[in-house]
Amino acid sequence: MPFHDGLPEILPPREDGVFKSTFTREAAKPALLELLSDILDRPLKDVKIRNNEPPISDVGAKREVFDINCLAEDDKSQYDIEMQATPMEGDKGENEHRHIRNRAVFNLSDLHASQPGRGVRYGDFFNSYQIMICNYNVFNWENELVERFTYRNERGNQLSDITTAIFIDLTQASKIILKSVAEMSAVEQWAVFLAKADDPQYRETMREILSQKEGIFVAYEMLTSISADENERARFRSRRIWENDQAHNRAVREHEIAEAVSSAVSDEREKWASVVADKDARIADKDKSLADKDARIADKDARIAELERQLGERK
């Protein structure tokens, strides 16, 4: 059906609220299971979602509700999946996306420490994974689509793989989509789905992927259902308005800070210009005084020379 709300026909699955709605419904479990299995490159038998609360109405109150926290039923490994559509505030310039990296480490540590510890042998803790799916490049090196991080020393020897941080760079989809679908790996096909599913330009590629990947087919069905839901579209619009408002507020703050700094610099320049001008004037006065003294000394020297000449003539 046609929509007249100015939003795309298919909502972008890389938007955090849409992403969570797509993968946390009961009918979407095969999609979530296949997504995790393809990211980990090993099959999972079943997963249980542990935080499937509905998106809150005030999206500015607590953004953390949009992650997906789940537990593998077979080996009890636990996962926190987070979609990051835009860089975190403050992650720019020389910062090298330090905030999102540290956030991943903090969330992974918190996830792993949430396991019951009393009376449990250290060797019996379950593996924990923090999966950050980012619609931008977090790293300042030539990174791969999937980057995995565990505890290793400088020689590459592993201390432990019990905790793993995984970053997925969706910007890689622009290169991946140049391949034929047959050449794409499973996780590459997921990247194309998440990055391009809402782009009509790639519908033919999406159809081919859907015919090959059952999990992506299920996810796409969920996505189209969500995209046709008036309440979901309204929530998406609300989140977009909130994000635009936040961006506006940041821009206003940055402008006000820049103006304040410029004004302070201008005031300081005027202050120091006045100080320098005053010192220059005093130096000029001293130079004139020294010049006057030099002139008087030269005059005395001339008079002494004249007297000596006269005395010499008398002799």
MOQUIMO-V597629 format. One record per residue. PHI is phi in degrees with one decimal (none if undefined). PSI is psi in whole degrees, -180 to 180 (none if undefined). Layout:
phi;psi
PHI;PSI
PHI;PSI
//
This chain:
phi;psi
none;149
-77.2;148
-114.2;147
-123.9;31
-103.8;6
79.1;1
-94.3;158
-64.7;154
-59.7;-45
-104.8;122
-69.5;147
-71.0;120
-68.0;-13
-83.5;-4
-78.2;133
-57.7;-43
-67.5;-41
-65.2;-41
-58.3;-47
-66.7;-42
-61.8;-34
-68.8;-39
-104.9;-4
-108.5;-2
-74.1;152
-57.9;-40
-69.2;-15
-92.5;2
-55.7;-41
-59.6;-34
-69.1;-46
-62.2;-43
-62.1;-43
-71.0;-38
-59.4;-49
-63.0;-45
-60.7;-41
-71.0;-37
-66.2;-43
-79.2;-17
61.6;37
-156.8;146
-75.5;139
-110.0;142
-83.0;-41
-162.0;152
-132.7;151
-119.8;124
-80.6;133
-109.4;-5
-140.2;53
-88.3;45
-72.1;147
-67.5;154
-56.4;136
-74.0;157
-72.0;-37
-95.4;94
-70.5;-12
-83.2;-12
-75.7;-42
-156.7;100
-74.6;-17
-66.1;-17
-67.6;-11
-90.3;3
-82.0;169
-119.5;116
-108.5;123
-143.8;163
-126.3;133
-77.5;127
-72.1;-26
-80.9;-52
-110.8;6
63.6;14
-67.5;150
-121.8;150
-137.1;140
-123.7;119
-110.8;127
-129.6;131
-97.0;127
-120.6;100
-76.9;-33
-134.1;156
-60.2;149
-67.6;153
-61.1;132
92.7;-11
-88.9;78
-158.4;171
65.8;-135
-77.8;-3
-66.7;-25
56.0;40
55.4;41
-65.3;-34
-64.4;-46
-68.6;-34
-65.2;-48
-66.6;-34
-62.8;-42
-61.4;-43
-63.9;-45
-62.5;-48
-63.6;-38
-65.2;-44
-62.4;-43
-65.0;-42
-61.9;-47
-67.1;-38
-74.2;-10
-75.1;-10
-71.3;145
-59.1;126
-104.9;-29
-68.6;127
77.7;11
-111.7;132
-68.8;144
-58.6;-32
-73.4;-7
-102.0;3
-66.7;149
-90.5;156
-70.2;146
-126.2;141
-131.7;129
-106.8;118
-112.2;114
-106.8;111
-98.9;111
-115.3;137
-89.5;27
-157.4;164
-84.1;118
-81.6;-25
-107.7;156
-100.1;23
-124.1;173
-74.4;85
-86.1;164
-90.7;173
-58.8;-44
-117.7;124
-117.5;127
-114.8;139
-130.8;128
-132.9;-178
-79.7;115
-139.5;155
-89.3;-177
-66.9;-16
-96.0;3
89.0;3
-76.3;133
-86.4;130
-80.6;-47
-162.5;149
-115.2;22
-72.3;-24
-124.0;137
-139.1;129
-102.5;131
-123.6;126
-112.0;134
-118.6;124
-99.8;102
-70.2;-15
-66.0;-19
-66.6;-18
-61.6;-29
-64.4;-29
-86.9;-39
-61.2;-38
-68.9;-11
-74.7;-17
-78.4;165
-76.3;154
-59.8;-35
-63.0;-28
-85.0;-13
-79.6;140
-75.1;170
-60.4;-46
-70.4;-29
-66.3;-38
-65.0;-38
-63.4;-41
-61.5;-42
-63.6;-43
-60.1;-50
-66.8;-34
-89.3;-27
-126.0;0
-59.6;-30
-91.4;3
-98.1;111
-58.6;-22
-60.2;-26
-112.4;25
-62.2;-40
-63.8;-43
-62.0;-42
-62.6;-41
-59.8;-41
-67.0;-41
-64.2;-43
-61.5;-32
-73.7;-18
-105.7;-28
-115.1;109
-61.9;-41
-63.3;-42
-69.0;-36
-59.9;-45
-63.0;-45
-62.1;-39
-67.8;-37
-62.0;-44
-61.9;-43
-63.7;-44
-66.2;-36
-65.0;-45
-62.7;-42
-65.8;-25
-90.6;-5
-87.1;122
-61.7;-37
-66.8;-42
-64.0;-41
-64.8;-38
-65.5;-40
-64.4;-42
-61.4;-45
-61.7;-42
-61.6;-43
-64.5;-40
-65.9;-41
-61.9;-44
-60.4;-45
-64.9;-39
-64.4;-40
-63.1;-42
-62.9;-42
-62.8;-41
-61.4;-47
-61.4;-40
-63.2;-43
-63.0;-40
-63.7;-45
-60.3;-45
-62.9;-39
-65.4;-44
-64.5;-40
-64.6;-44
-61.4;-41
-66.2;-42
-63.5;-43
-63.7;-43
-62.5;-42
-65.1;-43
-63.3;-42
-63.4;-42
-62.5;-43
-62.1;-43
-64.7;-40
-62.6;-43
-63.9;-41
-61.1;-49
-71.9;-30
-63.4;-40
-65.8;-43
-62.9;-45
-63.7;-42
-62.1;-41
-64.2;-43
-65.7;-41
-60.2;-40
-64.6;-42
-66.6;-39
-63.4;-42
-61.4;-41
-61.8;-43
-65.8;-40
-60.9;-42
-65.0;-40
-63.6;-42
-65.3;-38
-64.4;-40
-63.4;-41
-63.1;-43
-60.5;-39
-65.7;-41
-66.3;-41
-63.5;-42
-62.6;-38
-65.1;-43
-63.1;-43
-59.1;-40
-66.3;-41
-66.4;-40
-63.7;-42
-62.3;-39
-65.7;-43
-61.4;-43
-62.5;-37
-65.0;-42
-64.9;-42
-62.1;-38
-66.6;-36
-67.5;-38
-64.4;-37
-69.4;none
//
